[in-house]
């Protein structure tokens, strides 16, 4: 399952016009495919997230994009990180992921979460609901989706969704891995234990051990072997041949977001840069080896600052792939 995933979270690149956008994205996917990543992932949002850009920044629909990337890659699995359950009816999502599996030659992966970005829901007419509503919907969806992907014909009369003898033909070419994203200890990790092959944790480094303990407890209650679930940690990196180059590219990205670290004192500037793992290949490898020592099985890594720069994704894969081999 996913031990080294490359996520593409942004589609606004310096000097890249919309007509050239897909070529830039596809190049990143090809570099990931050739350099040791096992999964390529894209955002499933319609508006850009506040930490990455304004809402009107470019955002490509995820499953259309993944299907196109399947024709430009050969080895990697293809997934959203993660599908917003609130946007998509579960039976349609099962059909969509199955179609991706067929057109990719059996390389689809389903990443899914409860949904959280209220602004795009309100703007585009998707019902957001309460926190409890969203997790109830996710649990019902997973009952339907897992049944359809397994070749069953599920019938579910739920509070939120109803299907009757739901057919999914053609079937997937093989088992489709199912990743649930998030780190909620009471709800999210319980659903991981019940339904998923993969967990993608979003949390601080100091929280990882507690999250893993919570997942192990849920697995025990569900009668599952915890070792059968691959746990990846979601993070951000900026790599270049040297630390100075990486810092310059990170600073340029921060400046594009209105954060001028060059005008700050070095301590303040470094405090901002420290949110991103940056440096040369050896330095990044050492940093990520430290994360593995905290108990996770691998990583999902985004490179919003410089993933669009030719060769950077390849450099990142070559640095990190030996750690999870």
C-alpha positions in Angstrom: 0.0 0.0 0.0 1.1 3.6 0.2 4.5 3.9 1.8 5.8 6.8 -0.4 3.1 8.9 -2.0 3.6 12.1 -3.9 0.7 14.6 -3.6 0.1 17.4 -6.0 -1.8 20.0 -4.0 -1.5 23.1 -6.1 -1.9 23.9 -9.8 -0.8 27.6 -10.0 2.8 27.7 -11.2 5.0 30.7 -12.1 4.9 31.4 -15.8 2.6 28.4 -16.6 -0.6 29.3 -18.5 -3.7 27.1 -18.4 -2.9 25.6 -21.8 0.4 24.3 -20.4 -0.9 23.3 -16.9 -1.5 19.6 -17.6 1.9 19.1 -19.1 3.5 20.5 -15.9 1.3 18.2 -13.7 2.0 15.2 -15.9 5.8 15.8 -15.7 5.6 15.7 -11.9 3.7 12.4 -12.1 6.2 10.9 -14.5 9.1 11.9 -12.3 7.3 10.3 -9.3 6.6 7.2 -11.3 10.3 6.8 -12.3 12.0 7.7 -9.0 10.5 5.3 -6.4 7.1 6.8 -5.3 4.4 4.1 -5.2 1.4 6.4 -5.4 0.6 9.8 -7.1 -2.1 11.7 -5.4 -4.0 15.0 -6.2 -6.3 17.3 -4.2 -10.0 16.6 -4.3 -11.1 20.2 -3.9 -12.8 22.8 -6.1 -11.4 25.9 -4.4 -7.7 26.2 -3.3 -7.1 25.8 0.4 -6.3 29.0 2.4 -2.8 27.8 3.3 -1.9 27.3 -0.3 -3.6 30.1 -2.2 -6.7 32.2 -2.8 -10.0 30.4 -3.6 -9.8 31.4 -7.2 -6.4 29.7 -7.8 -6.4 26.9 -10.3 -7.9 23.6 -9.1 -8.4 20.7 -11.4 -11.2 18.1 -10.8 -9.4 15.2 -9.3 -10.8 12.1 -11.0 -10.7 13.6 -14.5 -7.0 14.5 -13.8 -6.2 11.1 -12.3 -7.6 9.3 -15.4 -5.5 11.5 -17.6 -2.4 10.9 -15.5 -3.0 7.1 -15.8 -2.0 7.5 -19.5 1.3 9.2 -18.6 2.4 6.8 -15.9 3.1 3.1 -15.8 3.7 1.9 -12.2 2.3 4.2 -9.5 -1.2 3.9 -8.0 -3.4 6.8 -8.5 -5.5 8.4 -5.8 -7.2 11.5 -4.4 -5.7 12.6 -1.1 -8.5 12.4 -0.1 -11.9 12.4 -1.8 -14.4 14.6 0.0 -17.3 12.3 0.7 -19.7 15.2 0.9 -19.2 16.0 -2.8 -20.0 12.6 -4.2 -22.8 10.1 -3.9 -21.2 6.8 -2.8 -22.5 4.6 -5.6 -21.2 7.1 -8.2 -17.9 7.3 -6.4 -17.6 3.5 -6.5 -18.2 3.6 -10.3 -15.7 6.5 -10.7 -12.9 4.7 -8.9 -13.7 1.5 -10.7 -13.4 3.3 -14.1 -10.1 4.7 -12.9 -8.9 1.2 -12.1 -9.9 -0.1 -15.5 -8.3 2.7 -17.5 -5.1 2.6 -15.4 -4.7 -1.1 -15.7 -5.5 -1.8 -12.1 -3.7 1.1 -10.4 -6.6 2.9 -8.7 -6.6 3.7 -5.0 -9.5 5.2 -3.1 -8.6 7.9 -0.6 -11.6 9.3 1.3 -12.4 11.6 4.2 -15.5 13.2 5.8 -14.9 16.6 4.2 -14.1 19.8 6.0 -13.7 22.9 3.8 -16.9 24.7 4.4 -16.3 27.7 2.0 -16.4 25.6 -1.1 -19.5 23.7 0.1 -21.4 26.9 0.7 -20.2 28.5 -2.6 -21.0 25.5 -4.8 -24.1 24.2 -3.2 -22.8 21.1 -1.4 -24.5 20.4 1.9 -21.9 20.7 4.7 -23.9 19.8 7.8 -22.5 19.2 11.2 -19.4 17.4 12.2 -21.5 14.4 13.3 -23.5 14.5 10.1 -20.4 14.3 8.0 -19.0 11.3 9.8 -22.4 9.5 9.7 -22.4 10.1 6.0 -18.9 8.7 5.6 -19.7 5.5 7.5 -22.8 4.9 5.4 -20.8 5.7 2.2 -18.1 3.2 3.1 -20.7 0.4 3.6 -21.9 1.0 0.1 -18.6 1.6 -1.6 -16.7 -1.3 -0.1 -19.5 -3.6 -1.0 -19.6 -2.4 -4.6 -15.9 -2.6 -5.0 -15.9 -6.1 -3.7 -18.3 -7.3 -6.3 -21.3 -7.5 -4.0 -24.7 -5.9 -4.7 -25.2 -4.0 -1.5 -28.6 -2.8 -0.3 -28.4 0.0 2.3 -31.4 1.9 3.7 -29.5 4.5 5.7 -30.3 7.9 7.1 -28.3 9.6 4.4 -28.0 7.2 1.5 -30.1 4.5 -0.1 -29.1 1.9 -2.6 -30.8 -1.3 -3.6 -29.0 -4.2 -5.1 -26.3 -1.8 -6.4 -24.4 -3.3 -9.4 -20.9 -2.3 -10.3 -19.8 -3.7 -13.7 -17.2 -4.0 -14.9 -15.7 -4.9 -11.6 -12.3 -3.5 -10.6 -9.3 -5.4 -12.0 -8.2 -6.3 -8.5 -8.7 -5.2 -4.9 -8.6 -1.4 -4.7 -6.7 -0.1 -1.6 -8.8 2.1 0.6 -7.1 5.0 2.5 -9.0 7.1 5.1 -7.3 10.5 5.8 -7.2 12.3 9.1 -6.2 11.7 12.6 -9.3 11.9 14.7 -8.9 9.3 17.4 -12.6 8.6 18.2 -14.2 8.6 14.7 -11.6 8.6 11.9 -9.3 5.9 13.2 -12.3 3.8 14.2 -13.4 3.9 10.5 -9.9 3.0 9.5 -9.9 0.0 11.7 -13.3 -1.1 10.3 -12.9 -0.4 6.6 -9.5 0.6 5.4 -6.2 -0.8 4.2 -4.4 2.5 4.7 -4.4 5.4 7.2 -3.0 8.8 6.3 -2.3 10.7 9.5 -2.5 14.5 9.7 -1.1 15.6 13.1 2.0 16.9 14.9 5.1 14.8 15.2 4.5 14.6 19.0 1.0 13.2 18.4 2.0 10.2 16.2 2.5 7.7 19.0 -0.9 8.5 20.5 -2.6 8.2 17.2 -1.0 4.8 16.6 -2.1 3.6 20.0 -5.7 4.8 19.3 -5.7 2.9 16.0 -4.3 -0.2 17.6 -7.2 0.0 20.2 -9.8 0.3 17.5 -8.3 -2.6 15.6 -8.4 -4.8 18.7 -12.1 -4.0 19.1 -12.8 -4.6 15.4 -10.9 -7.9 15.5 -8.3 -6.7 13.0 -4.6 -7.1 12.9 -3.1 -3.6 13.2 -0.1 -4.7 11.1 -2.5 -5.1 8.1 -3.0 -1.4 7.9 -0.3 0.8 6.3 0.0 4.1 8.2 1.5 7.1 6.2 2.2 10.5 7.6 1.2 13.6 5.6 3.9 16.2 5.3 5.5 18.9 3.0 9.0 19.1 1.6 11.2 21.4 -0.5 14.2 19.6 -1.9 17.0 20.9 -4.2 20.6 19.7 -4.8 21.8 22.0 -2.0 20.3 23.4 1.2 20.8 27.0 -0.1 19.0 26.3 -3.3 16.1 24.7 -1.4 15.9 27.6 0.9 15.9 30.1 -2.0 13.0 28.2 -3.7 11.1 27.9 -0.5 11.5 31.7 0.2 10.4 32.5 -3.3 7.2 30.4 -2.8 6.6 32.1 0.6 7.0 35.5 -1.0 4.4 34.5 -3.6 2.0 33.9 -0.7 2.7 37.3 0.7 5.2 36.1 3.3 8.5 38.0 2.9 11.0 36.1 5.0 13.8 38.1 3.5 12.7 41.1 5.5 12.6 39.3 8.8 15.2 38.4 11.3 16.8 35.0 10.7 15.2 33.5 13.8 11.7 34.6 12.7 12.3 33.5 9.1 13.5 30.1 10.1 10.5 29.6 12.4 8.3 30.0 9.3 10.5 27.9 7.1 10.5 25.1 9.7 6.9 24.2 8.8 8.4 22.6 5.7 11.1 20.0 5.6 13.7 21.6 3.3 17.3 21.0 2.3 19.4 18.8 0.1 18.9 15.0 -0.4 21.0 13.8 2.5 19.4 16.3 4.9 15.8 15.3 3.8 16.6 11.6 4.0 17.8 12.1 7.6 14.7 14.1 8.5 12.3 11.5 7.1 14.2 8.6 8.7 13.4 10.3 12.0 9.7 10.3 11.2 9.9 6.6 10.4 11.4 6.1 13.9 8.2 7.5 15.4 6.3 4.4 14.1 4.7 5.3 10.8 5.2 3.1 7.8 5.7 5.8 5.3 4.8 9.2 4.0 2.6 11.2 1.7 4.7 14.2 0.6 3.6 17.4 -1.1 6.1 19.9 -2.7 4.0 23.0 -3.4 7.1 25.3 -3.4 9.0 23.7 -6.2 7.4 20.4 -7.4 6.8 22.1 -10.7 10.5 22.6 -11.2 11.9 20.0 -13.5 13.8 17.3 -11.7 12.7 18.2 -8.1 10.2 15.4 -7.7 12.7 12.9 -9.1 15.3 14.1 -6.6 12.8 13.8 -3.7 11.9 10.2 -4.8 15.5 9.2 -5.1 16.2 10.5 -1.6 13.2 9.0 0.2 12.5 5.7 -1.6 15.4 3.8 0.0 14.0 4.6 3.4 10.8 2.6 2.7 12.2 -0.1 0.4 
